């Protein structure tokens, strides 16, 4: 992300991929808009953000445990 931001000459710094838990993450509305306009052209990105529910099975080999996790998209624009 930082490399792309630099290539696009954006006033943007990322310390992790989510932008959530590590400070400082700095961005401007313009930088986010530019990156979003690039992302929406990607088929994989669109498939992910348009998924309403996703179920995955995770396992812990050490203890022989398996469980299912269900993620629900909270984007109300998806209906």
C-alpha positions in Angstrom: 0.0 0.0 0.0 2.8 2.4 0.9 4.5 1.7 -2.5 1.3 2.3 -4.4 0.6 5.5 -2.4 4.1 6.7 -3.2 3.7 5.9 -6.9 0.5 7.8 -7.0 2.1 10.7 -5.1 -0.5 10.4 -2.3 -0.2 12.0 1.1 -0.7 8.6 2.7 1.1 6.4 5.2 0.0 2.8 6.2 1.4 0.9 9.1 -0.8 -2.2 8.6 -3.3 -3.4 6.0 -6.5 -2.5 7.9 -5.5 0.9 9.0 -7.1 0.2 12.4 -5.0 -0.7 15.3 -1.5 0.7 14.8 -0.8 4.5 15.0 0.0 6.6 13.2 -2.0 5.7 10.1 -2.5 8.9 8.2 -4.6 9.5 5.1 -6.7 12.1 3.5 -10.2 11.8 2.0 -8.6 12.5 -1.4 -6.1 9.6 -1.0 -8.8 7.2 0.1 -11.0 8.2 -2.9 -8.2 7.6 -5.3 -7.3 4.2 -3.9 -11.0 3.2 -3.8 -11.4 4.2 -7.4 -8.6 1.9 -8.3 -9.8 -1.0 -6.0 -13.3 -1.1 -7.5 -11.9 -1.9 -10.9 -10.5 -5.2 -9.5 -12.8 -8.3 -9.8 -11.5 -9.9 -6.6 -12.0 -6.8 -4.6 -15.6 -6.5 -5.8 -16.3 -10.1 -5.1 -15.1 -9.7 -1.5 -16.9 -6.4 -0.7 -20.1 -7.7 -2.2 -20.2 -10.9 -0.2 -23.0 -10.8 2.3 -22.0 -13.9 4.3 -18.8 -15.9 4.3 -18.3 -19.2 6.2 -14.8 -20.7 6.8 -13.7 -23.7 8.7 -10.6 -23.3 10.8 -8.7 -26.1 12.6 -6.1 -26.3 15.3 -3.9 -29.2 14.4 -2.2 -29.2 17.8 -5.4 -30.0 19.6 -7.3 -31.6 16.8 -10.1 -29.1 17.0 -12.1 -27.7 14.1 -14.8 -25.0 14.1 -16.7 -22.9 11.6 -16.6 -19.1 11.6 -19.3 -17.1 10.0 -18.6 -13.5 8.8 -21.5 -11.2 8.0 -20.9 -8.1 6.0 -22.3 -5.1 7.9 -22.6 -2.9 4.8 -26.2 -1.9 4.8 -26.0 -0.8 1.2 -25.9 -4.5 0.1 -29.5 -4.9 1.2 
